[in-house]
Amino acid sequence: MVEIPGAFVEAQLLFNGAEGRAFIEALPGRAAEFLERWELRPSGPAMHGVAALVLPVDRADGTPAALKLQPVDEETAGEPAALRAWGGQGCVRLLEHDEATGTLLLERLDERRHLSAVAAADPRRAVQVIAELLARLTAVPAPPGMRGLGDMAAGLLAAVPEAVGKLPDGRERELLLDCAAALREVAGEPGDRLLHWDLHFDNVLAGGREPWLAIDPKPLAGDPGFDLMPAIRNRFDHDEVRWRFDLLTEVLGLDRERARGWTLGRVLQNCLWDIADATVADGAYELDGEQLAVAELLLSLRLPS
C-alpha cells in the first residue's frame, strides 16, 4: 500500500474540493496500477507539493526513477509534451506517460538537493542558475497544441475593470492599471517559445548528468519575458530586484522593454489571483506588498530606447 501524506490530502481538498477528494480516493489504486504496468518497485517515502504525489521507485533493471501522480488540468496537461520537446536538456527526462490519467514516470534526480539551499547562502548564484536554465528552455519553440500566452493575456486584461473596483486603496488601483497598460503594450505579440512558467528555486534539483535540472513545468507558448517573475520574487529582496531583472534579461538576450511589460503582466496575474481568492467580510481587498514593490520598481526603471 502507498501511504498518502496527510498534508497532501489536505491540499487537494482545500484547492480542488470534490475533484481533489475523488483524486485522493483513486490514488492507491492508480499507484498500484502503474507500479505493476511499468514494473516499478517503491524505494522511498512519498514526496508531494500541492498538485502531485511523487513516489521514488526503481525500474526492473534497477534504474532509479520517480512516479508522478497528479490530476489532469489546464496547467498539467502540457507537461509531457513540454518534457518531450526539451528532451532532458536543462530539465528532467520523461521516461513514460499515460495520457488518460496524466501519470508520468520521470528520471530520478536528487530530491535532497534543491537550488533553494544554494539560494539561502548565495541568492545571486541561484538566480544565475535559473537564468541559464531559462535561456536553454525558452530557446525551444512550443509544440503544437500548447496553451498560449495570447489568450491568457486577453483574459487578464478583461478581468482588470472588475478587480480594480474592489480595491479601496488608490495606490493599489493605480499600480494595477499601470501593470495592465504595460501588458497591453506587448500582448499583441505573445510569442511562441516554450515557457516553464514556474521556475523558482524549489523547482530546480541537482542531477547526476547535469549540476541542476528544472522540474514541474506548467508550460505554455509565449514570450520568455513572462518567465522571469518567479526568479525575481523568490526569496524576495527589494534591493536585488533590479539586479535580478538585469541579469535575467541579459542572459536570456531579451528586449528589456518587452521583458518589463511581460513581467508586469505576471504581477497583474498574481494580483488578480489574490483578489479572486480573497475572502473579505467587509469587501476590502489588499494586494501583496512584494508584488507591488516589484511593480513600482520596474515601472520606475529608465530603459534604453
C-alpha positions as CSV (number, residue, x, y, z in Angstrom):
1,M,0.0,0.0,0.0
2,V,1.1,3.5,-0.8
3,E,1.0,5.9,2.2
4,I,-0.5,9.2,1.2
5,P,0.7,12.1,3.3
6,G,-2.0,13.9,5.3
7,A,-0.7,17.3,4.2
8,F,-1.2,16.3,0.5
9,V,-4.7,15.2,1.2
10,E,-5.5,18.5,2.9
11,A,-4.1,20.5,0.0
12,Q,-6.2,18.6,-2.5
13,L,-9.3,19.0,-0.5
14,L,-8.6,22.7,0.1
15,F,-7.8,23.7,-3.5
16,N,-9.7,21.1,-5.6
17,G,-12.7,20.3,-3.5
18,A,-14.8,17.4,-4.7
19,E,-12.4,16.7,-7.6
20,G,-9.5,16.6,-5.2
21,R,-11.4,14.1,-3.0
22,A,-12.0,11.9,-6.0
23,F,-8.4,12.1,-7.0
24,I,-7.2,11.1,-3.5
25,E,-9.7,8.2,-3.3
26,A,-8.4,6.9,-6.7
27,L,-4.7,7.3,-5.7
28,P,-4.0,4.0,-4.1
29,G,-5.4,2.0,-7.0
30,R,-3.7,4.2,-9.5
31,A,-0.3,3.9,-7.9
32,A,-0.7,0.1,-7.7
33,E,-1.7,0.0,-11.4
34,F,1.4,1.9,-12.6
35,L,3.8,0.1,-10.3
36,E,2.7,-3.1,-11.9
37,R,2.3,-1.8,-15.5
38,W,5.7,-0.2,-15.6
39,E,7.4,-2.8,-13.4
40,L,8.4,-0.5,-10.7
41,R,9.4,-1.1,-7.1
42,P,8.9,1.6,-4.4
43,S,12.2,2.7,-3.0
44,G,11.4,5.5,-0.5
45,P,8.8,7.6,1.2
46,A,6.3,9.6,-1.0
47,M,7.0,13.3,-1.7
48,H,4.5,15.9,-2.7
49,G,3.7,19.5,-3.4
50,V,0.2,20.9,-3.7
51,A,-0.7,19.2,-7.0
52,A,1.2,16.0,-7.3
53,L,2.3,12.9,-5.3
54,V,5.8,11.6,-6.3
55,L,6.9,8.1,-5.4
56,P,10.6,7.2,-5.6
57,V,10.9,3.9,-7.5
58,D,13.3,1.5,-9.1
59,R,12.7,0.2,-12.6
60,A,13.0,-3.5,-13.4
61,D,16.7,-3.0,-14.4
62,G,17.4,-1.3,-11.2
63,T,17.5,2.3,-12.6
64,P,16.1,4.8,-10.1
65,A,13.1,6.8,-11.3
66,A,10.1,8.9,-10.0
67,L,6.5,8.1,-10.4
68,K,4.4,11.3,-10.6
69,L,0.7,11.0,-9.9
70,Q,-1.4,14.2,-10.5
71,P,-4.8,15.3,-11.7
72,V,-5.1,16.4,-15.4
73,D,-5.9,20.1,-15.6
74,E,-5.1,23.1,-17.7
75,E,-1.7,23.5,-16.0
76,T,-0.6,19.9,-16.0
77,A,-1.9,18.7,-19.4
78,G,1.0,20.2,-21.3
79,E,3.8,18.8,-19.1
80,P,4.6,15.6,-21.1
81,A,4.7,17.4,-24.4
82,A,7.0,20.1,-22.9
83,L,9.3,17.5,-21.4
84,R,9.5,15.7,-24.7
85,A,10.2,18.9,-26.6
86,W,13.1,19.7,-24.2
87,G,14.4,16.2,-24.3
88,G,16.2,16.4,-21.0
89,Q,18.2,19.5,-22.0
90,G,18.0,21.6,-18.9
91,C,15.2,19.6,-17.4
92,V,14.2,16.3,-16.0
93,R,13.7,13.5,-18.6
94,L,10.3,11.9,-19.3
95,L,10.5,8.1,-19.3
96,E,6.9,7.1,-19.6
97,H,3.5,8.8,-19.8
98,D,-0.1,7.7,-19.5
99,E,-2.3,10.2,-21.3
100,A,-5.6,9.1,-19.8
101,T,-4.5,9.7,-16.2
102,G,-1.6,12.2,-16.6
103,T,0.7,9.8,-14.8
104,L,4.4,10.3,-15.5
105,L,7.5,8.3,-15.0
106,L,10.5,10.6,-14.7
107,E,14.2,10.5,-14.4
108,R,15.2,10.4,-10.7
109,L,17.0,13.5,-9.6
110,D,18.4,14.2,-6.1
111,E,15.4,15.3,-4.2
112,R,17.6,16.1,-1.2
113,R,19.4,18.9,-3.1
114,H,17.1,21.8,-4.1
115,L,18.5,25.0,-5.6
116,S,16.8,26.7,-2.6
117,A,19.7,25.5,-0.4
118,V,22.1,27.5,-2.7
119,A,19.8,30.5,-2.6
120,A,19.9,30.6,1.2
121,A,23.6,31.0,1.1
122,D,24.2,32.8,-2.2
123,P,21.0,34.1,-3.8
124,R,22.8,35.7,-6.8
125,R,24.3,32.3,-7.7
126,A,20.9,30.7,-7.5
127,V,19.4,33.4,-9.8
128,Q,22.3,32.8,-12.2
129,V,21.4,29.1,-12.4
130,I,17.7,29.9,-13.0
131,A,18.7,32.4,-15.8
132,E,20.9,29.8,-17.5
133,L,18.2,27.2,-17.4
134,L,15.6,29.6,-18.7
135,A,17.8,30.6,-21.6
136,R,18.0,26.9,-22.6
137,L,14.4,26.1,-22.1
138,T,12.9,29.1,-23.8
139,A,15.1,28.6,-26.8
140,V,12.8,25.8,-27.8
141,P,9.7,26.5,-29.8
142,A,6.4,25.4,-28.2
143,P,5.0,22.2,-29.6
144,P,1.6,22.4,-31.4
145,G,-1.5,22.5,-29.1
146,M,0.2,24.1,-26.1
147,R,-1.9,26.7,-24.3
148,G,-0.9,30.2,-25.4
149,L,0.1,33.4,-23.6
150,G,-2.1,35.4,-26.0
151,D,-5.3,34.0,-24.7
152,M,-4.1,34.2,-21.1
153,A,-3.1,37.9,-21.5
154,A,-6.5,38.7,-23.0
155,G,-8.2,37.1,-20.1
156,L,-6.1,39.1,-17.6
157,L,-6.9,42.4,-19.3
158,A,-10.6,41.6,-19.4
159,A,-10.6,40.9,-15.6
160,V,-9.0,44.3,-14.7
161,P,-12.0,46.6,-14.5
162,E,-13.9,44.5,-12.0
163,A,-10.8,43.8,-10.0
164,V,-9.8,47.4,-9.8
165,G,-13.3,48.3,-8.5
166,K,-12.7,46.0,-5.5
167,L,-9.5,47.8,-4.3
168,P,-10.1,50.7,-1.8
169,D,-6.5,51.9,-1.9
170,G,-5.8,54.4,-4.7
171,R,-2.1,53.5,-4.9
172,E,-3.0,49.8,-5.5
173,R,-5.6,50.7,-8.1
174,E,-3.1,52.9,-10.0
175,L,-0.4,50.2,-9.9
176,L,-2.8,47.5,-11.2
177,L,-3.9,49.8,-14.0
178,D,-0.3,50.6,-14.8
179,C,0.5,46.9,-15.0
180,A,-2.4,46.3,-17.3
181,A,-1.3,49.2,-19.5
182,A,2.2,47.7,-19.7
183,L,0.8,44.3,-20.6
184,R,-1.5,45.8,-23.2
185,E,1.6,47.2,-25.0
186,V,3.1,43.8,-25.6
187,A,0.0,41.5,-25.6
188,G,-0.3,41.7,-29.4
189,E,2.9,39.7,-29.9
190,P,2.6,36.9,-27.3
191,G,5.5,34.9,-28.7
192,D,5.9,31.2,-29.5
193,R,8.7,29.9,-27.1
194,L,8.2,27.0,-24.7
195,L,7.9,28.5,-21.3
196,H,8.2,26.7,-17.9
197,W,6.0,29.3,-16.1
198,D,7.0,28.3,-12.6
199,L,10.8,28.1,-12.4
200,H,11.6,29.0,-8.8
201,F,14.4,27.7,-6.6
202,D,12.4,24.7,-5.3
203,N,11.7,23.6,-8.9
204,V,15.4,23.0,-9.6
205,L,17.1,19.8,-8.4
206,A,20.6,18.5,-8.6
207,G,21.1,15.9,-11.3
208,G,23.7,13.3,-12.0
209,R,24.2,14.2,-15.6
210,E,24.0,18.0,-15.1
211,P,24.5,20.1,-12.0
212,W,21.0,21.4,-12.0
213,L,17.8,20.5,-13.8
214,A,14.3,22.0,-13.9
215,I,11.3,20.1,-12.8
216,D,7.5,20.5,-12.6
217,P,6.8,22.8,-15.6
218,K,3.3,24.4,-16.1
219,P,4.1,25.0,-19.7
220,L,2.7,27.5,-22.2
221,A,3.7,29.0,-25.5
222,G,4.7,32.6,-25.2
223,D,7.3,35.3,-24.7
224,P,10.2,34.4,-22.4
225,G,9.7,37.7,-20.5
226,F,6.7,36.1,-18.9
227,D,9.0,33.5,-17.2
228,L,11.1,35.9,-15.2
229,M,8.9,36.7,-12.3
230,P,9.4,33.6,-10.1
231,A,13.2,34.2,-10.0
232,I,12.6,37.9,-9.2
233,R,10.1,37.2,-6.4
234,N,11.7,34.0,-4.9
235,R,13.4,34.9,-1.6
236,F,12.3,38.5,-2.2
237,D,14.8,41.2,-1.6
238,H,13.8,44.7,-2.7
239,D,17.4,45.8,-3.2
240,E,18.0,42.8,-5.6
241,V,15.0,43.2,-7.9
242,R,16.8,45.5,-10.4
243,W,19.9,43.3,-10.4
244,R,17.8,40.1,-11.0
245,F,15.9,41.7,-13.8
246,D,19.1,43.0,-15.5
247,L,20.8,39.6,-15.1
248,L,17.8,37.6,-16.4
249,T,17.2,39.8,-19.4
250,E,20.9,39.8,-20.3
251,V,21.4,36.0,-20.0
252,L,18.2,35.3,-22.0
253,G,19.0,38.0,-24.6
254,L,15.7,39.8,-24.2
255,D,14.5,43.2,-25.2
256,R,14.2,44.8,-21.8
257,E,11.2,47.0,-22.5
258,R,9.2,43.9,-23.7
259,A,10.5,41.9,-20.8
260,R,9.3,44.6,-18.4
261,G,5.9,44.5,-20.0
262,W,5.5,40.8,-19.6
263,T,6.9,40.8,-16.1
264,L,4.4,43.4,-15.1
265,G,1.8,41.2,-16.8
266,R,2.9,38.5,-14.4
267,V,2.5,40.8,-11.5
268,L,-1.0,41.6,-12.7
269,Q,-1.8,37.9,-12.9
270,N,-0.7,37.3,-9.3
271,C,-2.6,40.3,-8.1
272,L,-5.8,39.2,-9.9
273,W,-5.5,35.8,-8.3
274,D,-5.1,37.4,-4.9
275,I,-8.3,39.4,-5.4
276,A,-10.2,36.4,-6.7
277,D,-9.1,34.1,-3.8
278,A,-9.6,36.7,-1.0
279,T,-12.5,36.2,1.4
280,V,-13.1,39.6,3.0
281,A,-16.2,40.2,5.0
282,D,-16.3,43.9,4.6
283,G,-15.4,43.9,0.9
284,A,-11.9,45.4,1.3
285,Y,-9.1,43.8,-0.6
286,E,-5.4,44.3,-0.1
287,L,-2.7,43.3,-2.5
288,D,0.6,41.6,-1.7
289,G,3.3,44.2,-0.8
290,E,6.1,42.3,-2.5
291,Q,4.1,42.3,-5.8
292,L,3.5,46.0,-5.5
293,A,7.2,46.7,-4.8
294,V,8.3,44.8,-7.9
295,A,5.7,46.7,-10.0
296,E,6.8,50.1,-8.6
297,L,10.5,49.3,-9.2
298,L,10.0,48.0,-12.8
299,L,7.7,50.9,-13.7
300,S,10.3,53.4,-12.4
301,L,13.2,51.9,-14.5
302,R,14.7,54.0,-17.2
303,L,15.3,51.6,-20.0
304,P,17.3,52.3,-23.2
305,S,15.0,53.1,-26.2
